[in-house]
Amino acid sequence: MAEAATMFTEPEERVALREAVKKLASKYGREFVEKQAASGGKMTEMWLEMGRNGFLGVNIPEEHGGGGGGMADLAAVLEEASAAGAPLLMMVVSPAICGSIITRCGTEEQKRRWLPGIADGTLLMAFGITEADAGSNAHQITTTATRDGDEWVLSGNKTFISGVDEAQSVLIVARTEDAKTGKLKPALFVVPTDAAGFTRQPIPMAWSAPEKQFTLFLDDVRVPADALVGDEDGGLWQLFAGLNPERIMGAALSCGMARYAVEAAVEYAKTRSVWKDQPIGAHQAIQHPLAKVKIELEQARLLWQKAAALYDAGDDFGAGEYANMAKYAGGEVACSATDAAVHTHGGNGLTVEYGLANMLIAARLGRIAPVSREMILNFVAMHTLGLPKSY
Ligand SMILES: Cc1cc2nc3c(=O)[nH]c(=O)nc-3n(C[C@H](O)[C@H](O)[C@H](O)COP(=O)(O)OP(=O)(O)OC[C@H]3O[C@@H](n4cnc5c(N)ncnc54)[C@H](O)[C@@H]3O)c2cc1C
């Protein structure tokens, strides 16, 4: 009995980590995020405080300035920050994608150069794979890297790349062959954001957030040979060393956001009273949607925890399957939870003051990025259920 229970509870250290993150993130909360978003500010103050406390680098090896934990720890940190109303989108990118890829595929020199800054937050690394003409089909990307002496020359463009205005560098996914179609052999390069030939253009988004999105243009950008992380012929596993963490973190962020929405809705339902002495939360029409999303939330949390456990145990294939399922479940519950929270608040749900309407858009992101709901269903149908490839 006791053994079975521990399979579904987190170790004491992670529970303590969650408590510490909750305390720090609650100092900032949704009001801080909204204020920064409205004034064009950033999350830097909170980001650096999280870094100083070791929360951003819990997954980075100790010898490189991190906490020596795993993806389950990092995802717990992001879930707590999000549940406190202060999701740090760039955690999905800098420590989770870039930190994981450099830890697993980088040389000792690359780890020494980049990991300590990623761990304490003083170095923010963005990640660029998406291209306008490739979208969900990353095999179609055309950004190319050509060897020229002891340098690489990168040409192409990327779109929807988060946080480039805050980042010192971007981990760019390119291909070393000029073929525009066919199987992707990804080659990953750390490109400084101030490199000659590298330009960015902000994408006006309907979502009000401190983190901005950019289209990037790489016009014969020259980087040294040691900007290449991993092997130029290393194959897809190098990319998935970062993409599985990205999906797990996306799921954790969505679950944190859903927790925030449910808590806000429950609090409002208990205190808002328009019929004699009863609060609106006494009605089943208000209770049932909240109870339903609570159940779906706990399902989604179990899924990301399983995915992270598999990733941390080195089971990349199992982690891939569950990271996809977790990302799907997280995206769905964040949408249902924010919708239920808006509805529970009535007209107040759509005011700027309550901040829930803007969360509807943020929650919707979890159904689209980093991999869409449909592409996950395609994956599960094909790889888990063994059905023919449909796309
Ligand atoms: C706020 C935000 C931040 C982002 N940050 C980053 C970042 O930092 N770095 C980065 O590289 N990318 C980033 N992205 C990009 C994101 O990963 C892509 O938007 C996502 O992969 C979907 O690609 P797309 O937008 O081109 O949609 P498309 O591929 O054009 O898809 C459009 C629709 O068609 C559906 N569809 C496509 N193909 C199929 C199929 N075969 N079967 C069924 N349905 C299909 C999709 O599910 C989707 O609903 C970000 C996106 C957003 C919105």
The ligand as a Gaussian input file, in Angstrom:
#p B3LYP/6-31G(d) Opt

LIG

0 1
 C        3.062000      32.349000     -28.997000
 C        3.879000      31.379000     -29.800000
 C        5.194000      31.129000     -29.426000
 C        5.979000      30.256000     -30.204000
 N        7.309000      30.107000     -29.880000
 C        8.115000      29.396000     -30.702000
 C        9.531000      29.360000     -30.462000
 O       10.044000      29.949000     -29.492000
 N       10.309000      28.664000     -31.338000
 C        9.784000      28.003000     -32.413000
 O       10.554000      27.403000     -33.158000
 N        8.446000      28.031000     -32.689000
 C        7.600000      28.715000     -31.843000
 N        6.257000      28.778000     -32.120000
 C        5.708000      28.128000     -33.314000
 C        4.809000      26.918000     -33.051000
 O        5.595000      25.821000     -32.672000
 C        3.964000      26.678000     -34.305000
 O        2.981000      27.712000     -34.343000
 C        3.313000      25.315000     -34.320000
 O        4.282000      24.316000     -34.488000
 C        2.258000      25.167000     -35.447000
 O        2.798000      25.582000     -36.671000
 P        1.989000      26.646000     -37.574000
 O        1.618000      27.797000     -36.708000
 O        2.766000      26.915000     -38.804000
 O        0.649000      25.910000     -37.964000
 P        0.367000      25.019000     -39.281000
 O        1.396000      23.956000     -39.395000
 O        0.141000      25.908000     -40.430000
 O       -1.012000      24.335000     -38.861000
 C       -2.263000      25.044000     -38.939000
 C       -3.374000      24.103000     -38.502000
 O       -3.397000      22.951000     -39.351000
 C       -3.305000      21.773000     -38.587000
 N       -2.533000      20.752000     -39.303000
 C       -1.341000      20.938000     -39.952000
 N       -0.930000      19.777000     -40.477000
 C       -1.860000      18.826000     -40.156000
 C       -2.002000      17.423000     -40.377000
 N       -1.097000      16.735000     -41.074000
 N       -3.066000      16.794000     -39.851000
 C       -3.992000      17.477000     -39.154000
 N       -3.932000      18.798000     -38.908000
 C       -2.884000      19.465000     -39.401000
 C       -2.597000      22.190000     -37.295000
 O       -2.888000      21.305000     -36.231000
 C       -3.154000      23.587000     -37.081000
 O       -4.392000      23.489000     -36.408000
 C        5.420000      29.603000     -31.333000
 C        4.086000      29.825000     -31.674000
 C        3.312000      30.701000     -30.950000
 C        1.894000      30.945000     -31.365000

